Amino acid sequence: MPLRLVVIALLVLNGGYWLWSRGDLAGFGLAPAGLDERDPQRLTRQIHPEYLQIRAEPPRAGASGPSAR
């Protein structure tokens, strides 16, 4: 009987943590700190986001193609 109560308590706590981490409990004032940190806010905090450039990775020395791993 005590083991059953421990398992049920762990399942309830795990479900509560899952709901909290997704932000479903934000209406009760229980939201994780990073919930409000989405991409638009992060982009506005960057100093010069227009300087960001995505470049292709240069080929490795000795690699003859994609199947040369």
N, CA, C and O atoms as a MOPAC input file, in Angstrom:
PM7 MOZYME 1SCF
protein

 N      0.81300 1    -1.21200 1     0.00000 1
 C      0.00000 1     0.00000 1     0.00000 1
 C      0.85500 1     1.27500 1     0.00000 1
 O      0.56100 1     2.19100 1    -0.76800 1
 N      1.91200 1     1.36900 1     0.84200 1
 C      2.72500 1     2.60100 1     0.80700 1
 C      3.42600 1     2.80000 1    -0.53000 1
 O      3.60000 1     3.93400 1    -0.97400 1
 N      3.83100 1     1.70400 1    -1.17800 1
 C      4.49400 1     1.84200 1    -2.47400 1
 C      3.52400 1     2.39800 1    -3.51200 1
 O      3.91800 1     3.20000 1    -4.35900 1
 N      2.28500 1     1.99000 1    -3.45600 1
 C      1.27000 1     2.49400 1    -4.37300 1
 C      1.08000 1     4.00000 1    -4.19800 1
 O      0.93500 1     4.72700 1    -5.18100 1
 N      1.08000 1     4.46900 1    -2.94600 1
 C      0.94000 1     5.90800 1    -2.69200 1
 C      2.14800 1     6.68200 1    -3.20800 1
 O      2.00400 1     7.79500 1    -3.71400 1
 N      3.32700 1     6.10200 1    -3.08200 1
 C      4.53200 1     6.75900 1    -3.58700 1
 C      4.47400 1     6.86500 1    -5.10500 1
 O      4.81200 1     7.90800 1    -5.66500 1
 N      4.05400 1     5.80900 1    -5.76800 1
 C      3.95800 1     5.82700 1    -7.23200 1
 C      2.91700 1     6.84600 1    -7.68700 1
 O      3.15400 1     7.59100 1    -8.63800 1
 N      1.77900 1     6.88300 1    -7.02400 1
 C      0.73600 1     7.85000 1    -7.39300 1
 C      1.22400 1     9.27700 1    -7.15200 1
 O      0.97900 1    10.15700 1    -7.97700 1
 N      1.90900 1     9.51800 1    -6.03700 1
 C      2.43100 1    10.85300 1    -5.75200 1
 C      3.46100 1    11.26300 1    -6.79700 1
 O      3.46500 1    12.41000 1    -7.24300 1
 N      4.33400 1    10.34000 1    -7.19000 1
 C      5.32700 1    10.66200 1    -8.22100 1
 C      4.67300 1    10.95400 1    -9.56600 1
 O      5.12400 1    11.84400 1   -10.28700 1
 N      3.62900 1    10.22700 1    -9.91300 1
 C      2.92200 1    10.49000 1   -11.16800 1
 C      2.24800 1    11.86500 1   -11.14700 1
 O      2.27400 1    12.58600 1   -12.14400 1
 N      1.65300 1    12.22000 1   -10.02200 1
 C      1.00700 1    13.53000 1    -9.90400 1
 C      2.04800 1    14.64300 1    -9.97200 1
 O      1.84000 1    15.65000 1   -10.65000 1
 N      3.16500 1    14.46600 1    -9.27300 1
 C      4.22600 1    15.47500 1    -9.31100 1
 C      4.83600 1    15.59300 1   -10.70300 1
 O      5.14300 1    16.69800 1   -11.15200 1
 N      5.01000 1    14.49000 1   -11.37700 1
 C      5.55600 1    14.51300 1   -12.73600 1
 C      4.59800 1    15.23100 1   -13.69300 1
 O      5.03200 1    16.02400 1   -14.52900 1
 N      3.31700 1    14.95700 1   -13.57000 1
 C      2.32100 1    15.65300 1   -14.39200 1
 C      2.28500 1    17.14200 1   -14.09500 1
 O      2.15200 1    17.95600 1   -15.00900 1
 N      2.40200 1    17.50400 1   -12.82100 1
 C      2.43600 1    18.91900 1   -12.44800 1
 C      3.65400 1    19.62600 1   -12.99800 1
 O      3.56600 1    20.76300 1   -13.46100 1
 N      4.79500 1    18.95100 1   -12.94900 1
 C      6.01200 1    19.54600 1   -13.50900 1
 C      5.89500 1    19.71200 1   -15.01800 1
 O      6.33700 1    20.71900 1   -15.57000 1
 N      5.30400 1    18.73500 1   -15.67900 1
 C      5.12200 1    18.81300 1   -17.12800 1
 C      4.22700 1    19.99600 1   -17.49600 1
 O      4.53300 1    20.74800 1   -18.42200 1
 N      3.11800 1    20.15900 1   -16.76400 1
 C      2.22500 1    21.28800 1   -17.02900 1
 C      2.92500 1    22.61900 1   -16.74700 1
 O      2.76100 1    23.58000 1   -17.49900 1
 N      3.70300 1    22.67500 1   -15.66800 1
 C      4.42200 1    23.89900 1   -15.32400 1
 C      5.45100 1    24.24400 1   -16.38800 1
 O      5.56200 1    25.40400 1   -16.78500 1
 N      6.20600 1    23.25100 1   -16.85700 1
 C      7.27100 1    23.52600 1   -17.81600 1
 C      6.73100 1    23.95700 1   -19.17300 1
 O      7.41400 1    24.67500 1   -19.90300 1
 N      5.52600 1    23.53700 1   -19.52300 1
 C      4.90500 1    23.98400 1   -20.77200 1
 C      4.26900 1    25.35400 1   -20.64400 1
 O      3.94900 1    25.98000 1   -21.65400 1
 N      4.07700 1    25.83500 1   -19.41400 1
 C      3.46500 1    27.13600 1   -19.18700 1
 C      1.96200 1    27.07400 1   -19.02600 1
 O      1.29500 1    28.10900 1   -19.04800 1
 N      1.41300 1    25.87500 1   -18.86300 1
 C     -0.03500 1    25.73800 1   -18.71500 1
 C     -0.53300 1    26.25300 1   -17.37300 1
 O     -1.72900 1    26.50200 1   -17.22500 1
 N      0.33800 1    26.41900 1   -16.40300 1
 C     -0.06300 1    26.91700 1   -15.08600 1
 C      0.21100 1    28.40800 1   -14.93500 1
 O      0.18500 1    28.93000 1   -13.82000 1
 N      0.47200 1    29.09800 1   -16.03800 1
 C      0.77400 1    30.53500 1   -15.98600 1
 C     -0.44000 1    31.33600 1   -15.50900 1
 O     -0.27200 1    32.40500 1   -14.92200 1
 N     -1.63000 1    30.85300 1   -15.74200 1
 C     -2.83100 1    31.53800 1   -15.26900 1
 C     -2.93300 1    31.56900 1   -13.75600 1
 O     -3.63500 1    32.41200 1   -13.19700 1
 N     -2.24100 1    30.66400 1   -13.09200 1
 C     -2.21500 1    30.62100 1   -11.63300 1
 C     -0.99400 1    31.34400 1   -11.06800 1
 O     -0.76900 1    31.33900 1    -9.85800 1
 N     -0.20900 1    31.96300 1   -11.94400 1
 C      0.98700 1    32.65900 1   -11.50800 1
 C      2.18700 1    31.73900 1   -11.37600 1
 O      3.19900 1    32.11700 1   -10.78600 1
 N      2.08200 1    30.54200 1   -11.91800 1
 C      3.16800 1    29.56500 1   -11.84200 1
 C      3.71300 1    29.32700 1   -13.24200 1
 O      3.27900 1    28.40600 1   -13.93500 1
 N      4.64700 1    30.14300 1   -13.64800 1
 C      5.23000 1    29.99900 1   -14.97300 1
 C      6.74400 1    29.94700 1   -14.84800 1
 O      7.31500 1    30.64300 1   -14.00800 1
 N      7.40500 1    29.13600 1   -15.66500 1
 C      8.87300 1    29.12900 1   -15.62000 1
 C      9.44000 1    30.47100 1   -16.06000 1
 O      8.78100 1    31.21600 1   -16.78500 1
 N     10.64500 1    30.78200 1   -15.63000 1
 C     11.24400 1    32.08900 1   -15.89900 1
 C     11.44900 1    32.32300 1   -17.38900 1
 O     11.32100 1    33.46000 1   -17.84400 1
 N     11.76100 1    31.29500 1   -18.16200 1
 C     12.05400 1    31.46600 1   -19.57100 1
 C     10.84300 1    31.42900 1   -20.47600 1
 O     10.99300 1    31.42100 1   -21.69800 1
 N      9.63700 1    31.40500 1   -19.91000 1
 C      8.44300 1    31.29700 1   -20.74600 1
 C      8.24700 1    32.54000 1   -21.60800 1
 O      7.78700 1    32.43700 1   -22.74500 1
 N      8.59000 1    33.71000 1   -21.08100 1
 C      8.40400 1    34.94700 1   -21.84200 1
 C      9.54000 1    35.19100 1   -22.82900 1
 O      9.48500 1    36.14400 1   -23.60700 1
 N     10.54800 1    34.36300 1   -22.81100 1
 C     11.70400 1    34.54800 1   -23.68300 1
 C     11.46400 1    33.83700 1   -25.00700 1
 O     11.83400 1    32.67400 1   -25.17100 1
 N     10.86500 1    34.51400 1   -25.91600 1
 C     10.65000 1    33.97900 1   -27.25600 1
 C     11.53700 1    34.72300 1   -28.23100 1
 O     12.21600 1    35.67300 1   -27.84000 1
 N     11.54900 1    34.32200 1   -29.47200 1
 C     12.47700 1    34.88700 1   -30.44500 1
 C     12.31700 1    36.39500 1   -30.68300 1
 O     13.34300 1    37.06500 1   -30.79400 1
 N     11.12600 1    36.97800 1   -30.76900 1
 C     11.06600 1    38.42800 1   -31.00900 1
 C     11.73200 1    39.24600 1   -29.90300 1
 O     12.39500 1    40.24300 1   -30.18800 1
 N     11.56500 1    38.83400 1   -28.64900 1
 C     12.20800 1    39.58000 1   -27.56700 1
 C     13.71800 1    39.39600 1   -27.60700 1
 O     14.46600 1    40.34000 1   -27.34900 1
 N     14.16200 1    38.21600 1   -27.92100 1
 C     15.60100 1    37.98300 1   -28.00200 1
 C     16.20700 1    38.76000 1   -29.16200 1
 O     17.32600 1    39.26200 1   -29.05700 1
 N     15.48700 1    38.85900 1   -30.25000 1
 C     15.99700 1    39.58800 1   -31.40700 1
 C     16.12700 1    41.07500 1   -31.10600 1
 O     17.07500 1    41.71600 1   -31.56100 1
 N     15.18800 1    41.63300 1   -30.34700 1
 C     15.27000 1    43.05300 1   -30.01600 1
 C     16.38500 1    43.33300 1   -29.02500 1
 O     16.86200 1    44.46600 1   -28.95400 1
 N     16.82000 1    42.33800 1   -28.25600 1
 C     17.90800 1    42.53800 1   -27.30700 1
 C     19.28100 1    42.39600 1   -27.95300 1
 O     20.28500 1    42.76200 1   -27.34200 1
 N     19.34500 1    41.87900 1   -29.15700 1
 C     20.63100 1    41.73800 1   -29.81900 1
 C     21.15700 1    43.11100 1   -30.21800 1
 O     20.38400 1    44.03100 1   -30.48700 1
 N     22.45600 1    43.23400 1   -30.25100 1
 C     23.06300 1    44.53300 1   -30.54300 1
 C     22.94600 1    44.86400 1   -32.03000 1
 O     22.43600 1    45.92700 1   -32.38200 1
 N     23.40900 1    43.97500 1   -32.90600 1
 C     23.32000 1    44.18000 1   -34.35200 1
 C     22.88600 1    42.87300 1   -35.01700 1
 O     23.73100 1    42.14900 1   -35.54400 1
 N     21.60000 1    42.55600 1   -35.00800 1
 C     21.17100 1    41.29200 1   -35.61300 1
 C     21.35400 1    41.27400 1   -37.12900 1
 O     21.39400 1    40.19900 1   -37.72600 1
 N     21.46300 1    42.43000 1   -37.75400 1
 C     21.61800 1    42.46100 1   -39.21200 1
 C     23.01700 1    42.01300 1   -39.63800 1
 O     23.23800 1    41.72500 1   -40.81500 1
 N     23.96300 1    41.94900 1   -38.69700 1
 C     25.31400 1    41.48700 1   -39.02100 1
 C     25.40400 1    39.95900 1   -39.08200 1
 O     26.42300 1    39.42400 1   -39.51900 1
 N     24.38900 1    39.27000 1   -38.66400 1
 C     24.40000 1    37.81300 1   -38.63800 1
 C     24.41700 1    37.26300 1   -40.05800 1
 O     23.57300 1    37.61500 1   -40.88200 1
 N     25.38400 1    36.39700 1   -40.33300 1
 C     25.50400 1    35.77900 1   -41.65200 1
 C     25.60300 1    34.27300 1   -41.47500 1
 O     26.34200 1    33.78900 1   -40.61800 1
 N     24.86500 1    33.54500 1   -42.27700 1
 C     24.93000 1    32.09200 1   -42.27000 1
 C     25.76400 1    31.67200 1   -43.45900 1
 O     25.45100 1    31.99900 1   -44.60400 1
 N     26.81800 1    30.95100 1   -43.17800 1
 C     27.73500 1    30.54800 1   -44.23900 1
 C     27.76700 1    29.03400 1   -44.33000 1
 O     27.55800 1    28.33300 1   -43.34000 1
 N     28.03100 1    28.54100 1   -45.52900 1
 C     28.15800 1    27.09900 1   -45.72600 1
 C     29.46800 1    26.62700 1   -45.11900 1
 O     30.46700 1    27.34700 1   -45.12300 1
 N     29.44800 1    25.41800 1   -44.60300 1
 C     30.65200 1    24.84800 1   -44.01100 1
 C     31.63200 1    24.47700 1   -45.11600 1
 O     31.24100 1    23.83000 1   -46.08700 1
 N     32.89800 1    24.87300 1   -44.99000 1
 C     33.86600 1    24.51200 1   -46.03300 1
 C     34.08300 1    22.99400 1   -46.03300 1
 O     33.97600 1    22.34900 1   -44.99100 1
 N     34.38700 1    22.43200 1   -47.20300 1
 C     34.61000 1    20.97800 1   -47.25800 1
 C     35.84000 1    20.58800 1   -46.45000 1
 O     36.82200 1    21.32700 1   -46.38700 1
 N     35.76700 1    19.41700 1   -45.83700 1
 C     36.88900 1    18.92700 1   -45.03300 1
 C     38.00400 1    18.41500 1   -45.93600 1
 O     37.75500 1    17.96400 1   -47.05400 1
 N     39.20500 1    18.48900 1   -45.45000 1
 C     40.34900 1    17.99500 1   -46.21300 1
 C     40.29400 1    16.46900 1   -46.25100 1
 O     40.10300 1    15.81700 1   -45.22400 1
 N     40.46300 1    15.91700 1   -47.43900 1
 C     40.46800 1    14.47500 1   -47.58700 1
 C     39.10900 1    13.85900 1   -47.82500 1
 O     39.02000 1    12.65600 1   -48.06800 1
 N     38.06500 1    14.62800 1   -47.76500 1
 C     36.72000 1    14.09400 1   -48.00000 1
 C     36.42300 1    14.14000 1   -49.48600 1
 O     36.54800 1    15.18700 1   -50.12100 1
 N     36.03100 1    13.00900 1   -50.03300 1
 C     35.78300 1    12.95200 1   -51.48400 1
 C     34.30800 1    13.16500 1   -51.82500 1
 O     33.96600 1    13.30400 1   -53.00000 1
 N     33.45600 1    13.19200 1   -50.84900 1
 C     32.03300 1    13.39100 1   -51.12500 1
 C     31.20500 1    13.11800 1   -49.88700 1
 O     31.75200 1    12.89600 1   -48.80700 1
 N     29.88000 1    13.13300 1   -50.03700 1
 C     29.01100 1    12.93800 1   -48.87400 1
 C     29.12000 1    11.52300 1   -48.28300 1
 O     28.81800 1    11.33300 1   -47.10500 1
 N     29.53700 1    10.54600 1   -49.06500 1
 C     29.59100 1     9.17700 1   -48.53900 1
 C     30.96200 1     8.83500 1   -47.98300 1
 O     31.22200 1     7.66300 1   -47.71200 1
 N     31.84900 1     9.80400 1   -47.80200 1
 C     33.20800 1     9.53500 1   -47.35700 1
 C     33.35800 1     9.63200 1   -45.84100 1
 O     34.41400 1    10.04900 1   -45.36500 1
 N     32.35900 1     9.27000 1   -45.08500 1
 C     32.43300 1     9.34600 1   -43.63300 1
 C     33.05900 1     8.15200 1   -43.05400 1
 O     33.19800 1     8.05700 1   -41.83400 1

